[in-house]
Amino acid sequence: MIRKKIAAVVGTAMLAGLGIAATATPANAAWSDCSSGALCAYLSDNGAGDPGEVFGDNSNLLQYHKFDNAESVYNNGNNCNVRIHDGLNYTGDSFVLPRGARVSNLDGFRNGDFADDLASNNWCV
């Protein structure tokens, strides 16, 4: 009888522990997950999710899903500002993102011109 009660208590505790573990969610990625020296684009506002990263000048960022569909962007460059264009090959509208700066919501930035449309970038401008 005592063994059955102990087994029931242990089994209940184990199931409760498994239930807690099954419902725990991993921490969201953040701005800090952007590698040093990178320009990072995120599919969600405020740098949520895993970043898409590029280094150096890029004439076609639209080939990268996270830049083609970006909702936020972060310049984690080592020593330069970066110019971001909404056209391929450094054309169209552009803005300079200072080193260490971020745009948390591209839909609300510059009339949404750059939301889902980070097309090219060049560094040290």
N, CA, C and O atoms as a printed pandas DataFrame, in Angstrom:
     atom_number atom_name residue_name chain_id  residue_number  x_coord  y_coord  z_coord
0              1         N          MET        A               1    0.821   -1.189    0.000
1              2        CA          MET        A               1    0.000    0.000    0.000
2              3         C          MET        A               1    0.866    1.255    0.000
3              4         O          MET        A               1    0.612    2.185   -0.765
4              5         N          ILE        A               2    1.880    1.285    0.848
5              6        CA          ILE        A               2    2.768    2.444    0.915
6              7         C          ILE        A               2    3.525    2.585   -0.402
7              8         O          ILE        A               2    3.728    3.693   -0.898
8              9         N          ARG        A               3    3.941    1.449   -0.964
9             10        CA          ARG        A               3    4.662    1.515   -2.242
10            11         C          ARG        A               3    3.788    2.118   -3.338
11            12         O          ARG        A               3    4.276    2.901   -4.153
12            13         N          LYS        A               4    2.503    1.764   -3.368
13            14        CA          LYS        A               4    1.596    2.302   -4.381
14            15         C          LYS        A               4    1.449    3.812   -4.228
15            16         O          LYS        A               4    1.442    4.537   -5.223
16            17         N          LYS        A               5    1.332    4.293   -2.984
17            18        CA          LYS        A               5    1.191    5.731   -2.741
18            19         C          LYS        A               5    2.461    6.472   -3.165
19            20         O          LYS        A               5    2.390    7.531   -3.788
20            21         N          ILE        A               6    3.612    5.910   -2.824
21            22        CA          ILE        A               6    4.882    6.543   -3.206
22            23         C          ILE        A               6    4.996    6.587   -4.731
23            24         O          ILE        A               6    5.399    7.603   -5.296
24            25         N          ALA        A               7    4.645    5.492   -5.389
25            26        CA          ALA        A               7    4.715    5.442   -6.847
26            27         C          ALA        A               7    3.767    6.467   -7.465
27            28         O          ALA        A               7    4.117    7.115   -8.451
28            29         N          ALA        A               8    2.580    6.618   -6.901
29            30        CA          ALA        A               8    1.611    7.581   -7.424
30            31         C          ALA        A               8    2.124    9.011   -7.257
31            32         O          ALA        A               8    2.004    9.826   -8.171
32            33         N          VAL        A               9    2.692    9.313   -6.096
33            34        CA          VAL        A               9    3.222   10.658   -5.847
34            35         C          VAL        A               9    4.393   10.952   -6.782
35            36         O          VAL        A               9    4.463   12.032   -7.370
36            37         N          VAL        A              10    5.306   10.002   -6.921
37            38        CA          VAL        A              10    6.462   10.187   -7.795
38            39         C          VAL        A              10    5.999   10.345   -9.247
39            40         O          VAL        A              10    6.507   11.205   -9.967
40            41         N          GLY        A              11    5.052    9.531   -9.677
41            42        CA          GLY        A              11    4.537    9.620  -11.046
42            43         C          GLY        A              11    3.877   10.959  -11.311
43            44         O          GLY        A              11    4.090   11.552  -12.369
44            45         N          THR        A              12    3.080   11.447  -10.371
45            46        CA          THR        A              12    2.431   12.749  -10.517
46            47         C          THR        A              12    3.460   13.861  -10.588
47            48         O          THR        A              12    3.340   14.771  -11.408
48            49         N          ALA        A              13    4.468   13.794   -9.732
49            50        CA          ALA        A              13    5.519   14.816   -9.737
50            51         C          ALA        A              13    6.278   14.802  -11.064
51            52         O          ALA        A              13    6.619   15.854  -11.605
52            53         N          MET        A              14    6.540   13.597  -11.582
53            54        CA          MET        A              14    7.257   13.514  -12.854
54            55         C          MET        A              14    6.419   14.085  -13.991
55            56         O          MET        A              14    6.947   14.800  -14.842
56            57         N          LEU        A              15    5.133   13.786  -14.020
57            58        CA          LEU        A              15    4.267   14.324  -15.066
58            59         C          LEU        A              15    4.164   15.839  -14.964
59            60         O          LEU        A              15    4.177   16.539  -15.976
60            61         N          ALA        A              16    4.061   16.335  -13.753
61            62        CA          ALA        A              16    4.002   17.787  -13.570
62            63         C          ALA        A              16    5.283   18.432  -14.067
63            64         O          ALA        A              16    5.251   19.477  -14.718
64            65         N          GLY        A              17    6.400   17.812  -13.762
65            66        CA          GLY        A              17    7.683   18.339  -14.231
66            67         C          GLY        A              17    7.781   18.309  -15.745
67            68         O          GLY        A              17    8.292   19.249  -16.354
68            69         N          LEU        A              18    7.300   17.244  -16.353
69            70        CA          LEU        A              18    7.314   17.158  -17.811
70            71         C          LEU        A              18    6.384   18.186  -18.429
71            72         O          LEU        A              18    6.690   18.773  -19.466
72            73         N          GLY        A              19    5.247   18.397  -17.783
73            74        CA          GLY        A              19    4.307   19.400  -18.289
74            75         C          GLY        A              19    4.910   20.788  -18.282
75            76         O          GLY        A              19    4.707   21.557  -19.222
76            77         N          ILE        A              20    5.636   21.116  -17.252
77            78        CA          ILE        A              20    6.283   22.423  -17.172
78            79         C          ILE        A              20    7.356   22.525  -18.237
79            80         O          ILE        A              20    7.476   23.552  -18.904
80            81         N          ALA        A              21    8.131   21.478  -18.401
81            82        CA          ALA        A              21    9.197   21.510  -19.398
82            83         C          ALA        A              21    8.624   21.604  -20.808
83            84         O          ALA        A              21    9.205   22.267  -21.667
84            85         N          ALA        A              22    7.497   20.952  -21.054
85            86        CA          ALA        A              22    6.910   20.958  -22.387
86            87         C          ALA        A              22    6.338   22.321  -22.753
87            88         O          ALA        A              22    6.263   22.659  -23.935
88            89         N          THR        A              23    5.935   23.105  -21.762
89            90        CA          THR        A              23    5.334   24.402  -22.066
90            91         C          THR        A              23    6.334   25.547  -22.005
91            92         O          THR        A              23    6.002   26.673  -22.376
92            93         N          ALA        A              24    7.542   25.283  -21.548
93            94        CA          ALA        A              24    8.540   26.354  -21.490
94            95         C          ALA        A              24    8.944   26.741  -22.904
95            96         O          ALA        A              24    9.104   25.880  -23.768
96            97         N          THR        A              25    9.109   28.042  -23.138
97            98        CA          THR        A              25    9.507   28.503  -24.461
98            99         C          THR        A              25   10.899   29.093  -24.391
99           100         O          THR        A              25   11.263   29.706  -23.387
100          101         N          PRO        A              26   11.679   28.920  -25.440
101          102        CA          PRO        A              26   13.020   29.495  -25.437
102          103         C          PRO        A              26   12.952   31.013  -25.513
103          104         O          PRO        A              26   11.984   31.575  -26.025
104          105         N          ALA        A              27   13.960   31.655  -25.012
105          106        CA          ALA        A              27   14.017   33.116  -25.083
106          107         C          ALA        A              27   14.131   33.543  -26.539
107          108         O          ALA        A              27   14.810   32.893  -27.334
108          109         N          ASN        A              28   13.460   34.641  -26.883
109          110        CA          ASN        A              28   13.545   35.166  -28.244
110          111         C          ASN        A              28   14.929   35.722  -28.504
111          112         O          ASN        A              28   15.588   36.265  -27.618
112          113         N          ALA        A              29   15.341   35.570  -29.735
113          114        CA          ALA        A              29   16.596   36.204  -30.137
114          115         C          ALA        A              29   16.402   37.715  -30.071
115          116         O          ALA        A              29   15.269   38.198  -30.085
116          117         N          ALA        A              30   17.478   38.447  -29.999
117          118        CA          ALA        A              30   17.372   39.895  -29.827
118          119         C          ALA        A              30   18.465   40.596  -30.601
119          120         O          ALA        A              30   19.275   39.971  -31.285
120          121         N          TRP        A              31   18.466   41.933  -30.472
121          122        CA          TRP        A              31   19.506   42.735  -31.116
122          123         C          TRP        A              31   20.892   42.168  -30.808
123          124         O          TRP        A              31   21.770   42.164  -31.671
124          125         N          SER        A              32   21.084   41.695  -29.589
125          126        CA          SER        A              32   22.405   41.216  -29.169
126          127         C          SER        A              32   22.847   39.965  -29.924
127          128         O          SER        A              32   24.013   39.580  -29.841
128          129         N          ASP        A              33   21.937   39.325  -30.658
129          130        CA          ASP        A              33   22.300   38.143  -31.437
130          131         C          ASP        A              33   22.911   38.497  -32.789
131          132         O          ASP        A              33   23.324   37.612  -33.539
132          133         N          CYS        A              34   22.968   39.773  -33.093
133          134        CA          CYS        A              34   23.585   40.241  -34.336
134          135         C          CYS        A              34   25.102   40.232  -34.155
135          136         O          CYS        A              34   25.623   40.859  -33.232
136          137         N          SER        A              35   25.798   39.535  -35.021
137          138        CA          SER        A              35   27.256   39.423  -34.910
138          139         C          SER        A              35   27.943   40.768  -35.060
139          140         O          SER        A              35   27.476   41.638  -35.795
140          141         N          SER        A              36   29.039   40.928  -34.367
141          142        CA          SER        A              36   29.838   42.144  -34.476
142          143         C          SER        A              36   30.281   42.342  -35.921
143          144         O          SER        A              36   30.757   41.406  -36.563
144          145         N          GLY        A              37   30.124   43.545  -36.423
145          146        CA          GLY        A              37   30.515   43.869  -37.784
146          147         C          GLY        A              37   29.426   43.676  -38.816
147          148         O          GLY        A              37   29.640   43.957  -39.995
148          149         N          ALA        A              38   28.255   43.201  -38.398
149          150        CA          ALA        A              38   27.190   42.863  -39.341
150          151         C          ALA        A              38   26.121   43.945  -39.438
151          152         O          ALA        A              38   25.925   44.742  -38.520
152          153         N          LEU        A              39   25.442   43.948  -40.570
153          154        CA          LEU        A              39   24.165   44.623  -40.734
154          155         C          LEU        A              39   23.130   43.521  -40.621
155          156         O          LEU        A              39   23.179   42.541  -41.363
156          157         N          CYS        A              40   22.186   43.677  -39.692
157          158        CA          CYS        A              40   21.236   42.604  -39.408
158          159         C          CYS        A              40   19.810   43.034  -39.701
159          160         O          CYS        A              40   19.401   44.142  -39.355
160          161         N          ALA        A              41   19.058   42.151  -40.339
161          162        CA          ALA        A              41   17.646   42.369  -40.627
162          163         C          ALA        A              41   16.831   41.303  -39.905
163          164         O          ALA        A              41   17.257   40.156  -39.770
164          165         N          TYR        A              42   15.650   41.708  -39.444
165          166        CA          TYR        A              42   14.775   40.824  -38.677
166          167         C          TYR        A              42   13.393   40.806  -39.313
167          168         O          TYR        A              42   12.947   41.812  -39.866
168          169         N          LEU        A              43   12.723   39.678  -39.238
169          170        CA          LEU        A              43   11.388   39.545  -39.805
170          171         C          LEU        A              43   10.309   40.110  -38.900
171          172         O          LEU        A              43    9.146   40.177  -39.297
172          173         N          SER        A              44   10.674   40.520  -37.689
173          174        CA          SER        A              44    9.721   41.093  -36.737
174          175         C          SER        A              44   10.228   42.440  -36.245
175          176         O          SER        A              44   11.409   42.759  -36.379
176          177         N          ASP        A              45    9.322   43.224  -35.673
177          178        CA          ASP        A              45    9.698   44.503  -35.075
178          179         C          ASP        A              45   10.627   44.281  -33.890
179          180         O          ASP        A              45   10.664   43.196  -33.312
180          181         N          ASN        A              46   11.368   45.305  -33.540
181          182        CA          ASN        A              46   12.204   45.334  -32.339
182          183         C          ASN        A              46   13.286   44.257  -32.301
183          184         O          ASN        A              46   13.680   43.817  -31.221
184          185         N          GLY        A              47   13.763   43.836  -33.449
185          186        CA          GLY        A              47   14.846   42.862  -33.480
186          187         C          GLY        A              47   14.466   41.495  -32.966
187          188         O          GLY        A              47   15.337   40.742  -32.529
188          189         N          ALA        A              48   13.190   41.150  -33.004
189          190        CA          ALA        A              48   12.757   39.839  -32.518
190          191         C          ALA        A              48   13.027   38.776  -33.575
191          192         O          ALA        A              48   12.859   39.014  -34.771
192          193         N          GLY        A              49   13.442   37.616  -33.123
193          194        CA          GLY        A              49   13.745   36.511  -34.023
194          195         C          GLY        A              49   15.224   36.444  -34.342
195          196         O          GLY        A              49   16.016   37.263  -33.874
196          197         N          ASP        A              50   15.577   35.472  -35.133
197          198        CA          ASP        A              50   16.977   35.312  -35.538
198          199         C          ASP        A              50   17.311   36.321  -36.629
199          200         O          ASP        A              50   16.529   36.501  -37.562
200          201         N          PRO        A              51   18.453   36.975  -36.524
201          202        CA          PRO        A              51   18.801   37.966  -37.542
202          203         C          PRO        A              51   19.335   37.334  -38.826
203          204         O          PRO        A              51   19.965   36.277  -38.811
204          205         N          GLY        A              52   19.060   38.017  -39.933
205          206        CA          GLY        A              52   19.780   37.760  -41.173
206          207         C          GLY        A              52   20.966   38.707  -41.172
207          208         O          GLY        A              52   20.799   39.886  -40.861
208          209         N          GLU        A              53   22.141   38.241  -41.503
209          210        CA          GLU        A              53   23.354   39.056  -41.385
210          211         C          GLU        A              53   24.072   39.176  -42.715
211          212         O          GLU        A              53   24.165   38.212  -43.476
212          213         N          VAL        A              54   24.578   40.365  -42.984
213          214        CA          VAL        A              54   25.477   40.575  -44.118
214          215         C          VAL        A              54   26.662   41.400  -43.646
215          216         O          VAL        A              54   26.583   42.140  -42.666
216          217         N          PHE        A              55   27.759   41.252  -44.372
217          218        CA          PHE        A              55   28.994   41.976  -44.085
218          219         C          PHE        A              55   29.464   42.583  -45.402
219          220         O          PHE        A              55   29.344   41.954  -46.453
220          221         N          GLY        A              56   29.991   43.783  -45.351
221          222        CA          GLY        A              56   30.481   44.417  -46.565
222          223         C          GLY        A              56   29.359   44.982  -47.412
223          224         O          GLY        A              56   28.186   44.915  -47.043
224          225         N          ASP        A              57   29.739   45.546  -48.563
225          226        CA          ASP        A              57   28.773   46.129  -49.487
226          227         C          ASP        A              57   28.015   45.015  -50.205
227          228         O          ASP        A              57   28.576   43.966  -50.524
228          229         N          ASN        A              58   26.726   45.267  -50.453
229          230        CA          ASN        A              58   25.881   44.276  -51.115
230          231         C          ASN        A              58   24.981   44.976  -52.120
231          232         O          ASN        A              58   24.167   45.818  -51.742
232          233         N          SER        A              59   25.118   44.638  -53.390
233          234        CA          SER        A              59   24.310   45.272  -54.430
234          235         C          SER        A              59   22.930   44.643  -54.568
235          236         O          SER        A              59   22.053   45.214  -55.215
236          237         N          ASN        A              60   22.725   43.456  -53.958
237          238        CA          ASN        A              60   21.426   42.788  -54.036
238          239         C          ASN        A              60   21.115   42.074  -52.727
239          240         O          ASN        A              60   21.436   40.898  -52.557
240          241         N          LEU        A              61   20.491   42.792  -51.810
241          242        CA          LEU        A              61   20.072   42.179  -50.548
242          243         C          LEU        A              61   18.757   41.420  -50.698
243          244         O          LEU        A              61   18.406   40.618  -49.832
244          245         N          LEU        A              62   18.030   41.662  -51.780
245          246        CA          LEU        A              62   16.724   41.028  -51.950
246          247         C          LEU        A              62   16.831   39.522  -52.147
247          248         O          LEU        A              62   15.830   38.812  -52.040
248          249         N          GLN        A              63   18.019   39.031  -52.430
249          250        CA          GLN        A              63   18.217   37.587  -52.539
250          251         C          GLN        A              63   18.167   36.909  -51.169
251          252         O          GLN        A              63   18.075   35.684  -51.086
252          253         N          TYR        A              64   18.228   37.694  -50.108
253          254        CA          TYR        A              64   18.183   37.171  -48.746
254          255         C          TYR        A              64   16.804   37.433  -48.156
255          256         O          TYR        A              64   16.372   38.580  -48.040
256          257         N          HIS        A              65   16.128   36.367  -47.790
257          258        CA          HIS        A              65   14.745   36.435  -47.304
258          259         C          HIS        A              65   14.543   37.483  -46.209
259          260         O          HIS        A              65   13.566   38.231  -46.245
260          261         N          LYS        A              66   15.439   37.542  -45.257
261          262        CA          LYS        A              66   15.232   38.443  -44.117
262          263         C          LYS        A              66   15.423   39.906  -44.489
263          264         O          LYS        A              66   14.869   40.775  -43.816
264          265         N          PHE        A              67   16.171   40.207  -45.513
265          266        CA          PHE        A              67   16.305   41.590  -45.972
266          267         C          PHE        A              67   15.150   41.949  -46.901
267          268         O          PHE        A              67   14.667   43.081  -46.878
268          269         N          ASP        A              68   14.708   41.003  -47.710
269          270        CA          ASP        A              68   13.584   41.230  -48.616
270          271         C          ASP        A              68   12.279   41.408  -47.845
271          272         O          ASP        A              68   11.340   42.011  -48.363
272          273         N          ASN        A              69   12.204   40.896  -46.621
273          274        CA          ASN        A              69   10.986   40.953  -45.807
274          275         C          ASN        A              69   11.229   41.600  -44.450
275          276         O          ASN        A              69   10.506   41.313  -43.496
276          277         N          ALA        A              70   12.209   42.449  -44.349
277          278        CA          ALA        A              70   12.632   43.018  -43.060
278          279         C          ALA        A              70   11.565   43.907  -42.428
279          280         O          ALA        A              70   10.887   44.677  -43.108
280          281         N          GLU        A              71   11.438   43.779  -41.122
281          282        CA          GLU        A              71   10.585   44.655  -40.315
282          283         C          GLU        A              71   11.406   45.511  -39.360
283          284         O          GLU        A              71   10.912   46.516  -38.849
284          285         N          SER        A              72   12.657   45.123  -39.112
285          286        CA          SER        A              72   13.568   45.931  -38.295
286          287         C          SER        A              72   14.996   45.652  -38.755
287          288         O          SER        A              72   15.287   44.618  -39.357
288          289         N          VAL        A              73   15.885   46.612  -38.452
289          290        CA          VAL        A              73   17.265   46.509  -38.944
290          291         C          VAL        A              73   18.212   47.118  -37.915
291          292         O          VAL        A              73   17.845   48.052  -37.202
292          293         N          TYR        A              74   19.439   46.582  -37.841
293          294        CA          TYR        A              74   20.419   47.008  -36.846
294          295         C          TYR        A              74   21.801   47.066  -37.482
295          296         O          TYR        A              74   22.231   46.118  -38.139
296          297         N          ASN        A              75   22.494   48.182  -37.284
297          298        CA          ASN        A              75   23.879   48.327  -37.738
298          299         C          ASN        A              75   24.795   47.992  -36.570
299          300         O          ASN        A              75   25.015   48.819  -35.686
300          301         N          ASN        A              76   25.320   46.791  -36.571
301          302        CA          ASN        A              76   26.273   46.382  -35.544
302          303         C          ASN        A              76   27.690   46.397  -36.115
303          304         O          ASN        A              76   28.544   45.594  -35.739
304          305         N          GLY        A              77   27.910   47.336  -37.037
305          306        CA          GLY        A              77   29.221   47.476  -37.663
306          307         C          GLY        A              77   30.300   47.820  -36.653
307          308         O          GLY        A              77   30.015   48.345  -35.577
308          309         N          ASN        A              78   31.523   47.525  -37.002
309          310        CA          ASN        A              78   32.643   47.767  -36.093
310          311         C          ASN        A              78   33.080   49.221  -36.048
311          312         O          ASN        A              78   33.477   49.709  -34.990
312          313         N          ASN        A              79   33.017   49.925  -37.174
313          314        CA          ASN        A              79   33.490   51.308  -37.151
314          315         C          ASN        A              79   32.874   52.204  -38.213
315          316         O          ASN        A              79   33.397   53.291  -38.457
316          317         N          CYS        A              80   31.788   51.798  -38.854
317          318        CA          CYS        A              80   31.230   52.601  -39.948
318          319         C          CYS        A              80   29.711   52.720  -39.881
319          320         O          CYS        A              80   29.009   51.864  -39.341
320          321         N          ASN        A              81   29.246   53.813  -40.452
321          322        CA          ASN        A              81   27.829   53.948  -40.759
322          323         C          ASN        A              81   27.558   53.121  -42.010
323          324         O          ASN        A              81   28.482   52.775  -42.747
324          325         N          VAL        A              82   26.290   52.808  -42.246
325          326        CA          VAL        A              82   25.916   52.063  -43.443
326          327         C          VAL        A              82   24.770   52.795  -44.139
327          328         O          VAL        A              82   23.827   53.244  -43.489
328          329         N          ARG        A              83   24.858   52.911  -45.462
329          330        CA          ARG        A              83   23.761   53.475  -46.247
330          331         C          ARG        A              83   22.939   52.306  -46.783
331          332         O          ARG        A              83   23.475   51.367  -47.372
332          333         N          ILE        A              84   21.629   52.386  -46.567
333          334        CA          ILE        A              84   20.708   51.342  -47.016
334          335         C          ILE        A              84   19.816   51.935  -48.102
335          336         O          ILE        A              84   19.257   53.020  -47.938
336          337         N          HIS        A              85   19.689   51.212  -49.208
337          338        CA          HIS        A              85   18.909   51.652  -50.366
338          339         C          HIS        A              85   17.690   50.749  -50.550
339          340         O          HIS        A              85   17.718   49.571  -50.192
340          341         N          ASP        A              86   16.612   51.321  -51.118
341          342        CA          ASP        A              86   15.452   50.490  -51.437
342          343         C          ASP        A              86   15.483   49.998  -52.881
343          344         O          ASP        A              86   14.537   49.360  -53.341
344          345         N          GLY        A              87   16.565   50.293  -53.595
345          346        CA          GLY        A              87   16.760   49.800  -54.953
346          347         C          GLY        A              87   18.023   48.965  -55.048
347          348         O          GLY        A              87   18.965   49.148  -54.276
348          349         N          LEU        A              88   18.030   48.051  -55.997
349          350        CA          LEU        A              88   19.222   47.243  -56.239
350          351         C          LEU        A              88   20.359   48.124  -56.734
351          352         O          LEU        A              88   20.130   49.209  -57.267
352          353         N          ASN        A              89   21.574   47.653  -56.556
353          354        CA          ASN        A              89   22.763   48.343  -57.065
354          355         C          ASN        A              89   22.883   49.773  -56.550
355          356         O          ASN        A              89   23.307   50.675  -57.272
356          357         N          TYR        A              90   22.505   49.961  -55.293
357          358        CA          TYR        A              90   22.691   51.252  -54.609
358          359         C          TYR        A              90   21.862   52.368  -55.241
359          360         O          TYR        A              90   22.311   53.512  -55.317
360          361         N          THR        A              91   20.648   52.034  -55.694
361          362        CA          THR        A              91   19.761   53.022  -56.311
362          363         C          THR        A              91   18.523   53.232  -55.445
363          364         O          THR        A              91   18.326   52.547  -54.441
364          365         N          GLY        A              92   17.698   54.183  -55.849
365          366        CA          GLY        A              92   16.448   54.461  -55.158
366          367         C          GLY        A              92   16.664   55.304  -53.921
367          368         O          GLY        A              92   17.735   55.877  -53.720
368          369         N          ASP        A              93   15.628   55.374  -53.091
369          370        CA          ASP        A              93   15.733   56.112  -51.832
370          371         C          ASP        A              93   16.740   55.424  -50.929
371          372         O          ASP        A              93   16.943   54.213  -51.009
372          373         N          SER        A              94   17.369   56.218  -50.065
373          374        CA          SER        A              94   18.343   55.642  -49.137
374          375         C          SER        A              94   18.346   56.427  -47.839
375          376         O          SER        A              94   17.850   57.551  -47.767
376          377         N          PHE        A              95   18.906   55.816  -46.833
377          378        CA          PHE        A              95   19.135   56.484  -45.552
378          379         C          PHE        A              95   20.416   55.937  -44.950
379          380         O          PHE        A              95   20.834   54.819  -45.252
380          381         N          VAL        A              96   21.031   56.741  -44.095
381          382        CA          VAL        A              96   22.248   56.322  -43.405
382          383         C          VAL        A              96   21.870   55.862  -42.003
383          384         O          VAL        A              96   21.215   56.585  -41.252
384          385         N          LEU        A              97   22.289   54.657  -41.669
385          386        CA          LEU        A              97   22.078   54.099  -40.337
386          387         C          LEU        A              97   23.414   54.152  -39.609
387          388         O          LEU        A              97   24.335   53.410  -39.950
388          389         N          PRO        A              98   23.528   55.022  -38.609
389          390        CA          PRO        A              98   24.802   55.152  -37.888
390          391         C          PRO        A              98   25.195   53.845  -37.190
391          392         O          PRO        A              98   24.347   53.020  -36.850
392          393         N          ARG        A              99   26.493   53.686  -36.991
393          394        CA          ARG        A              99   26.987   52.499  -36.279
394          395         C          ARG        A              99   26.324   52.425  -34.912
395          396         O          ARG        A              99   26.286   53.414  -34.179
396          397         N          GLY        A             100   25.806   51.266  -34.576
397          398        CA          GLY        A             100   25.140   51.040  -33.300
398          399         C          GLY        A             100   23.670   51.408  -33.292
399          400         O          GLY        A             100   22.983   51.165  -32.300
400          401         N          ALA        A             101   23.171   51.989  -34.373
401          402        CA          ALA        A             101   21.763   52.407  -34.430
402          403         C          ALA        A             101   20.890   51.284  -34.974
403          404         O          ALA        A             101   21.370   50.342  -35.605
404          405         N          ARG        A             102   19.607   51.413  -34.715
405          406        CA          ARG        A             102   18.637   50.429  -35.190
406          407         C          ARG        A             102   17.341   51.126  -35.551
407          408         O          ARG        A             102   17.042   52.207  -35.043
408          409         N          VAL        A             103   16.588   50.512  -36.417
409          410        CA          VAL        A             103   15.225   50.942  -36.720
410          411         C          VAL        A             103   14.335   49.807  -36.242
411          412         O          VAL        A             103   14.369   48.705  -36.791
412          413         N          SER        A             104   13.542   50.078  -35.222
413          414        CA          SER        A             104   12.743   49.036  -34.577
414          415         C          SER        A             104   11.500   48.645  -35.355
415          416         O          SER        A             104   11.003   47.528  -35.211
416          417         N          ASN        A             105   10.989   49.560  -36.184
417          418        CA          ASN        A             105    9.760   49.292  -36.926
418          419         C          ASN        A             105    9.859   49.967  -38.288
419          420         O          ASN        A             105    9.584   51.160  -38.412
420          421         N          LEU        A             106   10.246   49.222  -39.294
421          422        CA          LEU        A             106   10.417   49.796  -40.630
422          423         C          LEU        A             106    9.096   50.248  -41.241
423          424         O          LEU        A             106    9.093   51.124  -42.106
424          425         N          ASP        A             107    7.972   49.669  -40.812
425          426        CA          ASP        A             107    6.674   50.115  -41.326
426          427         C          ASP        A             107    6.399   51.567  -40.959
427          428         O          ASP        A             107    5.751   52.286  -41.720
428          429         N          GLY        A             108    6.881   52.000  -39.808
429          430        CA          GLY        A             108    6.648   53.360  -39.350
430          431         C          GLY        A             108    7.795   54.314  -39.637
431          432         O          GLY        A             108    7.760   55.465  -39.202
432          433         N          PHE        A             109    8.796   53.867  -40.351
433          434        CA          PHE        A             109    9.992   54.663  -40.632
434          435         C          PHE        A             109    9.946   55.165  -42.069
435          436         O          PHE        A             109    9.800   54.381  -43.006
436          437         N          ARG        A             110   10.073   56.485  -42.235
437          438        CA          ARG        A             110   10.112   57.096  -43.578
438          439         C          ARG        A             110    8.941   56.629  -44.448
439          440         O          ARG        A             110    9.126   56.196  -45.585
440          441         N          ASN        A             111    7.738   56.727  -43.888
441          442        CA          ASN        A             111    6.501   56.345  -44.592
442          443         C          ASN        A             111    6.481   54.882  -45.023
443          444         O          ASN        A             111    5.771   54.526  -45.964
444          445         N          GLY        A             112    7.236   54.046  -44.361
445          446        CA          GLY        A             112    7.258   52.620  -44.676
446          447         C          GLY        A             112    7.988   52.275  -45.963
447          448         O          GLY        A             112    7.895   51.147  -46.447
448          449         N          ASP        A             113    8.720   53.246  -46.526
449          450        CA          ASP        A             113    9.413   53.019  -47.803
450          451         C          ASP        A             113   10.402   51.858  -47.762
451          452         O          ASP        A             113   10.679   51.242  -48.791
452          453         N          PHE        A             114   10.929   51.561  -46.592
453          454        CA          PHE        A             114   11.964   50.531  -46.503
454          455         C          PHE        A             114   11.455   49.228  -45.900
455          456         O          PHE        A             114   12.206   48.256  -45.818
456          457         N          ALA        A             115   10.200   49.191  -45.477
457          458        CA          ALA        A             115    9.641   47.952  -44.934
458          459         C          ALA        A             115    9.607   46.901  -46.037
459          460         O          ALA        A             115    9.155   47.176  -47.148
460          461         N          ASP        A             116   10.073   45.725  -45.738
461          462        CA          ASP        A             116   10.105   44.619  -46.696
462          463         C          ASP        A             116   10.875   44.989  -47.964
463          464         O          ASP        A             116   10.572   44.480  -49.043
464          465         N          ASP        A             117   11.855   45.860  -47.840
465          466        CA          ASP        A             117   12.519   46.336  -49.057
466          467         C          ASP        A             117   13.903   46.914  -48.775
467          468         O          ASP        A             117   14.196   48.039  -49.181
468          469         N          LEU        A             118   14.745   46.168  -48.093
469          470        CA          LEU        A             118   16.137   46.584  -47.929
470          471         C          LEU        A             118   16.896   45.942  -49.086
471          472         O          LEU        A             118   17.251   44.765  -49.027
472          473         N          ALA        A             119   17.143   46.725  -50.143
473          474        CA          ALA        A             119   17.587   46.144  -51.409
474          475         C          ALA        A             119   19.101   46.116  -51.601
475          476         O          ALA        A             119   19.621   45.204  -52.245
476          477         N          SER        A             120   19.815   47.099  -51.053
477          478        CA          SER        A             120   21.274   47.122  -51.179
478          479         C          SER        A             120   21.855   47.979  -50.065
479          480         O          SER        A             120   21.157   48.790  -49.457
480          481         N          ASN        A             121   23.140   47.787  -49.806
481          482        CA          ASN        A             121   23.794   48.573  -48.750
482          483         C          ASN        A             121   25.254   48.821  -49.095
483          484         O          ASN        A             121   25.891   48.018  -49.776
484          485         N          ASN        A             122   25.771   49.942  -48.615
485          486        CA          ASN        A             122   27.213   50.182  -48.694
486          487         C          ASN        A             122   27.681   50.840  -47.404
487          488         O          ASN        A             122   26.990   51.672  -46.817
488          489         N          TRP        A             123   28.880   50.440  -46.983
489          490        CA          TRP        A             123   29.442   50.832  -45.698
490          491         C          TRP        A             123   30.342   52.055  -45.817
491          492         O          TRP        A             123   30.771   52.454  -46.900
492          493         N          CYS        A             124   30.602   52.627  -44.646
493          494        CA          CYS        A             124   31.564   53.719  -44.468
494          495         C          CYS        A             124   31.237   54.917  -45.348
495          496         O          CYS        A             124   32.071   55.416  -46.104
496          497         N          VAL        A             125   29.998   55.355  -45.220
497          498        CA          VAL        A             125   29.539   56.527  -45.979
498          499         C          VAL        A             125   29.461   57.738  -45.077
499          500         O          VAL        A             125   29.095   58.822  -45.530
